Amino acid sequence: MDLAPREMIRARQHLLVVGRQSALEKVAVFLVNLAERQGDLDVIDIPMTRTDIGDYLGMTIETVSRNLSNLRDDDILRLHSSRSIQILKPVHL
């Protein structure tokens, strides 16, 4: 697929995520998209700070952190560091 249409599809999906989903859904979709871009690896590198993620998703840093903690507490992911996350149960995202 040509790069321009693919980027347009991503931009459209991003607008849907920011506008219609709950905070937890936004974080989950963000992580799934990031994993897909990195080749569906179990451990993904987060190239952004939590503040940047919040800005990208239209959320505060506290909301991003709280939702990552909730996913960790539910054993859906493991936080290796602030920039590295292991997805334990991708189907739950």
Residue frames as qw, qx, qy, qz and C-alpha x, y, z in Angstrom:
[[0.000, 0.890, 0.455, 0.000, 0.00, 0.00, 0.00],
 [0.345, 0.629, -0.035, 0.695, 1.23, 3.48, -0.81],
 [0.375, -0.123, -0.523, 0.755, 2.55, 5.46, 2.17],
 [0.175, -0.149, 0.010, -0.973, 0.19, 8.45, 1.79],
 [0.653, -0.324, -0.415, -0.544, -3.07, 6.45, 1.99],
 [0.685, -0.217, -0.631, 0.292, -1.68, 4.44, 4.91],
 [0.239, -0.030, -0.377, 0.894, -0.85, 7.62, 6.81],
 [0.384, -0.239, -0.173, -0.875, -4.31, 9.03, 6.04],
 [0.727, -0.319, -0.573, -0.204, -5.87, 5.87, 7.49],
 [0.552, -0.169, -0.554, 0.600, -3.70, 6.21, 10.63],
 [0.007, -0.106, 0.153, -0.983, -4.65, 9.86, 11.02],
 [0.571, -0.302, -0.355, -0.676, -8.34, 9.00, 10.70],
 [0.733, -0.286, -0.609, 0.101, -8.01, 6.20, 13.25],
 [0.367, -0.029, -0.443, 0.818, -6.21, 8.56, 15.61],
 [0.264, -0.219, -0.024, -0.939, -9.03, 11.07, 15.41],
 [0.718, -0.321, -0.475, -0.395, -11.54, 8.34, 16.20],
 [0.654, -0.175, -0.596, 0.431, -9.48, 7.20, 19.18],
 [0.180, 0.036, -0.315, 0.931, -9.12, 10.68, 20.61],
 [0.345, -0.180, -0.119, -0.914, -12.74, 11.62, 20.05],
 [0.746, -0.197, -0.325, -0.547, -14.78, 8.57, 20.94],
 [0.774, -0.072, -0.612, 0.146, -13.00, 6.20, 23.27],
 [0.635, -0.770, -0.055, 0.000, -12.46, 6.04, 27.01],
 [0.088, -0.854, 0.512, -0.023, -9.05, 6.85, 28.45],
 [0.663, -0.287, 0.691, 0.035, -8.26, 3.16, 28.94],
 [0.776, 0.486, 0.394, 0.075, -9.26, 2.39, 25.36],
 [0.320, 0.927, -0.194, 0.018, -7.09, 5.24, 24.08],
 [0.300, -0.690, 0.658, 0.016, -4.02, 3.92, 25.92],
 [0.760, 0.008, 0.650, 0.020, -4.72, 0.35, 24.78],
 [0.691, 0.688, 0.215, 0.058, -5.11, 1.36, 21.12],
 [0.091, 0.917, -0.387, -0.007, -1.95, 3.47, 21.36],
 [0.480, -0.494, 0.724, 0.033, 0.02, 0.47, 22.67],
 [0.785, 0.284, 0.550, 0.034, -1.42, -1.91, 20.05],
 [0.531, 0.847, 0.010, 0.028, -0.56, 0.53, 17.24],
 [0.097, -0.835, 0.541, 0.006, 2.94, 1.01, 18.61],
 [0.662, -0.230, 0.713, 0.038, 3.45, -2.77, 18.85],
 [0.756, 0.537, 0.372, 0.034, 2.25, -3.19, 15.26],
 [0.330, 0.919, -0.214, 0.018, 4.66, -0.50, 14.04],
 [0.211, -0.698, 0.683, -0.042, 7.51, -2.27, 15.82],
 [0.450, 0.271, -0.820, -0.226, 6.68, -5.64, 14.29],
 [0.815, -0.360, -0.237, -0.388, 4.24, -7.03, 16.88],
 [0.419, 0.292, -0.719, 0.471, 6.96, -7.55, 19.45],
 [0.577, -0.571, -0.577, 0.089, 6.02, -8.59, 22.97],
 [0.432, -0.605, -0.160, 0.649, 8.34, -5.94, 24.42],
 [0.375, 0.770, 0.288, 0.428, 7.92, -2.54, 22.86],
 [0.409, -0.137, -0.148, 0.890, 9.98, 0.59, 23.17],
 [0.033, 0.888, 0.449, -0.097, 8.02, 3.73, 23.97],
 [0.526, 0.282, 0.091, 0.797, 9.67, 6.61, 22.09],
 [0.143, -0.676, -0.141, -0.709, 7.63, 9.24, 23.94],
 [0.020, 0.099, -0.669, 0.737, 7.34, 10.50, 27.48],
 [0.003, -0.516, -0.836, 0.188, 4.06, 10.03, 29.33],
 [0.098, 0.625, 0.156, -0.759, 3.47, 13.76, 28.87],
 [0.161, 0.313, -0.598, -0.720, 3.90, 13.38, 25.10],
 [0.078, -0.243, -0.953, -0.165, 1.57, 10.36, 25.09],
 [0.042, 0.606, 0.615, -0.503, -1.01, 12.39, 27.00],
 [0.152, 0.551, -0.153, -0.806, -0.73, 15.26, 24.54],
 [0.131, 0.136, -0.815, -0.548, -1.05, 12.86, 21.62],
 [0.175, -0.353, -0.916, -0.078, -4.13, 11.18, 23.12],
 [0.267, -0.568, -0.185, -0.756, -5.72, 14.30, 24.58],
 [0.755, -0.541, -0.370, 0.013, -5.21, 13.22, 28.20],
 [0.250, -0.877, 0.359, -0.200, -3.23, 14.35, 31.22],
 [0.346, 0.467, -0.791, 0.189, -0.01, 12.63, 32.28],
 [0.388, -0.200, 0.715, -0.546, -1.80, 11.43, 35.41],
 [0.832, 0.233, 0.166, -0.475, -4.51, 9.73, 33.34],
 [0.678, 0.498, -0.536, -0.065, -1.91, 8.04, 31.13],
 [0.097, 0.410, -0.821, 0.385, 0.02, 6.82, 34.18],
 [0.583, -0.068, 0.552, -0.593, -3.12, 5.64, 35.98],
 [0.871, 0.313, -0.030, -0.379, -4.29, 3.65, 32.98],
 [0.543, 0.489, -0.676, 0.100, -0.87, 2.07, 32.44],
 [0.163, -0.305, 0.786, -0.512, -0.90, 1.12, 36.13],
 [0.759, 0.087, 0.317, -0.563, -4.40, -0.36, 35.76],
 [0.824, 0.411, -0.342, -0.187, -3.24, -2.48, 32.81],
 [0.281, 0.459, -0.778, 0.324, -0.22, -3.57, 34.86],
 [0.410, -0.193, 0.655, -0.605, -2.39, -4.42, 37.87],
 [0.849, 0.223, 0.164, -0.451, -4.66, -6.51, 35.62],
 [0.615, -0.276, 0.681, 0.285, -1.56, -8.45, 34.40],
 [0.678, 0.693, 0.242, -0.033, -2.12, -7.25, 30.83],
 [0.554, 0.707, -0.239, 0.370, 1.29, -5.62, 30.62],
 [0.742, -0.472, -0.118, 0.462, 4.53, -5.34, 32.53],
 [0.140, 0.978, -0.119, 0.102, 6.34, -2.04, 32.84],
 [0.851, 0.039, -0.140, 0.504, 10.07, -2.70, 32.43],
 [0.332, -0.236, -0.102, 0.908, 10.87, 1.01, 32.57],
 [0.262, 0.651, 0.254, -0.666, 9.21, 4.27, 31.62],
 [0.361, 0.593, -0.423, -0.583, 10.25, 3.57, 28.02],
 [0.294, 0.196, -0.910, -0.218, 9.83, -0.22, 27.76],
 [0.681, -0.045, 0.359, -0.636, 6.62, -2.22, 28.13],
 [0.023, 0.080, -0.977, -0.195, 5.99, -5.93, 27.76],
 [0.668, -0.028, -0.109, -0.736, 2.53, -6.86, 26.56],
 [0.262, -0.172, 0.925, -0.216, 1.55, -10.02, 28.40],
 [0.379, 0.436, 0.808, -0.116, -2.00, -10.41, 27.08],
 [0.029, -0.118, 0.379, 0.917, -2.31, -8.64, 23.72],
 [0.167, -0.430, -0.784, -0.415, -5.84, -9.96, 23.14],
 [0.262, -0.682, -0.579, 0.362, -6.99, -8.03, 26.23],
 [0.134, -0.394, 0.071, 0.907, -5.81, -4.74, 24.77]]
